[in-house]
Amino acid sequence: MPKEHQAQPDDPEQSKAFIEKAREIDADEEHSPADELMKRLASKKPQPHKPGK
């Protein structure tokens, strides 16, 4: 039975640098272009698979 992967604790310095950089570029936790893209992709029906291609 495989061992469960345990997450490493966050590096406080790296977390702080990440947050500061996000603030510099005005990143918004509430809304992002990636969220909109994921919503559009999730709402599309998959195209049927065509055998032989």
Distance bins in CASP14 RR format, pairs under 12 A and 6 or more apart:
PFRMAT RR
TARGET T0000
AUTHOR 0000-0000-0000
RMODE 2
METHOD distances of the structure
MODEL  1
8 14 0 0 0 0 0 1 0 0 0 0 0
9 15 0 0 0 0 0 1 0 0 0 0 0
10 16 0 0 0 0 1 0 0 0 0 0 0
10 17 0 0 0 0 0 1 0 0 0 0 0
10 18 0 0 0 0 1 0 0 0 0 0 0
10 19 0 0 0 0 0 1 0 0 0 0 0
11 17 0 0 0 0 1 0 0 0 0 0 0
11 18 0 0 0 0 1 0 0 0 0 0 0
12 18 0 0 0 0 0 1 0 0 0 0 0
12 19 0 0 0 0 0 1 0 0 0 0 0
13 19 0 0 0 0 0 1 0 0 0 0 0
13 20 0 0 0 0 0 1 0 0 0 0 0
14 20 0 0 0 0 0 1 0 0 0 0 0
14 21 0 0 0 0 0 1 0 0 0 0 0
15 21 0 0 0 0 0 1 0 0 0 0 0
15 22 0 0 0 0 0 1 0 0 0 0 0
16 22 0 0 0 0 0 1 0 0 0 0 0
16 23 0 0 0 0 0 1 0 0 0 0 0
17 23 0 0 0 0 0 1 0 0 0 0 0
17 24 0 0 0 0 0 1 0 0 0 0 0
18 24 0 0 0 0 0 1 0 0 0 0 0
18 25 0 0 0 0 0 1 0 0 0 0 0
18 27 0 0 0 0 1 0 0 0 0 0 0
19 25 0 0 0 0 0 1 0 0 0 0 0
19 27 0 0 0 0 1 0 0 0 0 0 0
19 29 0 0 0 0 0 1 0 0 0 0 0
20 27 0 0 0 0 0 1 0 0 0 0 0
21 27 0 0 0 0 1 0 0 0 0 0 0
22 28 0 0 0 0 1 0 0 0 0 0 0
22 29 0 0 0 0 1 0 0 0 0 0 0
22 32 0 0 0 0 0 1 0 0 0 0 0
23 29 0 0 0 0 0 1 0 0 0 0 0
25 32 0 0 0 0 0 1 0 0 0 0 0
26 32 0 0 0 0 0 1 0 0 0 0 0
27 33 0 0 0 0 0 1 0 0 0 0 0
27 34 0 0 0 0 0 1 0 0 0 0 0
28 34 0 0 0 0 0 1 0 0 0 0 0
28 35 0 0 0 0 1 0 0 0 0 0 0
29 35 0 0 0 0 0 1 0 0 0 0 0
31 39 0 0 0 0 0 1 0 0 0 0 0
32 38 0 0 0 0 1 0 0 0 0 0 0
32 39 0 0 0 0 0 1 0 0 0 0 0
33 39 0 0 0 0 0 1 0 0 0 0 0
33 40 0 0 0 0 0 1 0 0 0 0 0
34 40 0 0 0 0 0 1 0 0 0 0 0
34 41 0 0 0 0 0 1 0 0 0 0 0
35 41 0 0 0 0 0 1 0 0 0 0 0
35 42 0 0 0 0 0 1 0 0 0 0 0
36 42 0 0 0 0 0 1 0 0 0 0 0
36 43 0 0 0 0 0 1 0 0 0 0 0
37 43 0 0 0 0 0 1 0 0 0 0 0
37 44 0 0 0 0 0 1 0 0 0 0 0
38 44 0 0 0 0 0 1 0 0 0 0 0
47 53 0 0 0 0 0 1 0 0 0 0 0
END
